[in-house]
Amino acid sequence: MPVYRLLYSLLCYVIFPIVLLRLFWRSRNNASIRQHWQQRLGFVNLAQSPRIWLHAVSVGETIAAKPLVEALLINFPSHKLLISNTTATGFQTAHRLFGERVEHCYFPYDLDGAVSRFLDRSKPALLIVMETEIWPNLLYQCNQSEVPTLIANARLSERSTKGYSRISRLIKPTLNKVSKIACRDNKDIENFKRLGASSEQLTVIGNIKFDISSDLGTGGSHFLKEQLGNCKIWVAASTHAGEDEIILSCFSQLKAQHKNLILVLVPRHPERFESVYSLCKDTGYTTQRRSANETFTKNCEIILGDSMGEMTYWFSSSDVVFLGGSLVETGGHNPLEASIYGVPVVSGPAIFNFNDVYEVLCGAGIAWVEENPEALVNRLKVLLAMPENALMELRKRSVQTLDFNKGATTKLLKLSNELINLRQ
């Protein structure tokens, strides 16, 4: 074993008890976090079959993978499709989106024993990793077992490139074990080259996130306004700790001008539902919880979206959307999940995980990035006051922008087919 991978493996085993303890500690408020924890050690029970393994870390990656998953199910009917996730919310999202059409499990920890056990039990014909997950032991063992690997929708920011370059003696040989790296654009190609990937491994396919499709259709859900009457709906989605107070303060300012405004506040993590509900009640505004399964009343002013798997329910009913994780240093969330419904999207400044997507959407005038809460309020005031003809034009631009940037799924499917055929 090369010395740097040996040192990395030893470190993984040293910190493993801490990682496991943290898993069980976090599961105190959310039992789903510790469910199937044995799978993280490679203990998966799978029937013998040709199999494609697709890994998506969490919710965003799982949703982004949806068009690819559907294409793989159609084009590889003789293969089972195994989807692994790292987070409990990602695991739940995969179940909701794909049900029993695919196999589900948690991603194994990058321990030699866990990875070896997982590969022995799953025997994949191909591993597809969504976004950029560089796991030295996993990629090494896949290479040793002649399992081709594809990093799909690969992205590498300047910040990540600098971070990885500090451990280049571990990262370079790891990247060299990858069969293909399908990047979003030429900037990502150059960053992967800086880390030691070869030109033969790298290709540009565009961003699969633009291949997103709506189950409801643009503006396809009006039930909220049917229940609430003549109102404007502001959805603040996937908020993180530290953002809810800001959003509630912004809402109070907006209500002065838009008396019929209703806020739908959807925290990112279920374990925060109770604390955010307390914040909502403290404002004095009439608050209802989605989890109560009650009809929303016409005097309702804040709805707490404390349910799972219903983001399209909120987006398709909204007049404007704020995406969380952007007023704190989380990196933002995927604005395309709202843009597919033709709704204007506003974010805070911390959108480094989706800079490329925002560049396209902001350029088309269908999304905005604001530097502070004051600017956020001013932008929301303008968007909420837009006349119907301007909104129709915005919806039209949304459809055109997404259509123009589609196509990554077809290229990924072609690469997958080539890699599987190469192995046979």
Phi, psi and omega in degrees: 000129178305147189299322183287326175288326176298314179296319178299315181296318178298318179298319179300318180290327179293316184272353183305313179302325180292318179298317181293318178298320179296320178303313182287329178294314179294335183281359179301320182262354181209093186299336182296338181297326183264359179296143178057033184297336179297333179297331179292346176258009176094002181274085178244141179253106184229138178290151177293129181185153168301138190214139170252131181252122177242126180250128177229119189304301188221205186299309184301315180293324180293316178295318179298328182282351187307310179297325178291318178301313180299320180292321179294320179297324180284318189270346178232065184295338181273354179254140167282151178245117180257123177250125176248150177226159176266320184261157178295323180292325175294318179299316179293323179295318178299318177298317182294318184284323191240345176054222184275004178288340179232166172269149183234144171196172174271151180290136180287146172300151185278054174259140182307315182295315182294317181293316179299316179298317181298314181294322178298323184273335182259328180045061182288147173276343181198139172249124174248122179252120179283139181066219185234099176240109183252097181250108187304312183290320179298310184290326176295313183290326174299317178297317180295325181271005180060037173264112179296146183234140180229119172270114187259141181058039186296131177227143181213102181286166177301319180298313179293322180299316178296321179295312180294327183295339178290338177239042187298332181289342173265319187287318183301308178296333177292312179299326180295344178274349182280137181288308182217141176240108184265102188270161179284320182206179184293333178296318177294321177304311182296322179293321177294324177296322178298333179270356174113000177290149182267159179300326181294332180281335194260141174208151178261129180236356187088191186250116182297339181300334179285350178274009180301145177228154182263137175279340186255335186087151183303127180064027188277357183230116183240012187297329180297314181289333175294323179281322190265348180086201182287104185208167170252139184242120175254119178260121173255103192255145174056047179283150179246168179305132181099344181263330186298319179298320179295315181296318180294324176293317177299319180300317180299320178291321181292326181298333180297328181259328183241086185299332183265018182280135175239133179261128169254111183255119186238097178296149183291320188246132183302327183294349180262358185304314184295315182294323179290325176299320177297319178298318180297315181296324181295341180287338183090352177282147178294120186240135173236150181257136176298324184295344179286347178056035179255156173294133179288132184272161184289345177265004179293137180242330176230132172248126174270116180278068182266056178224162181252145172075022183238024183296323177296328176303318181280313183302317185288347180258358191270160171261332176204149183235135166254133178256124183285186184071012185239348172263354171235166188278057178263331179108001177082180177227170189290111182290341182295336179295336175263322183299333180299339179264008177072023183260139177295141185239134178235141177225165171281186187283339185273079184239030189297340176284344185226029181306316184294322180292315180296326179302317179291311185292320179293323177297330179273356180072035178237359176213156182220143176244121183247142190281338184204168182302324180297314178294325178299313179299316181297319179294317180296323177300316180296314184292322180290339180264003183296135176289162186300322181295325177290322177295320178297320178294321178296317179298320179297317178295324178299311180299314182296319182294315180293318180299319183296329186261007179285166172129347183295325182299317180299319180291321178294322178298318178297315178297319179299315180298317180297317182292321178292318179293328178297327183284331186283000000 
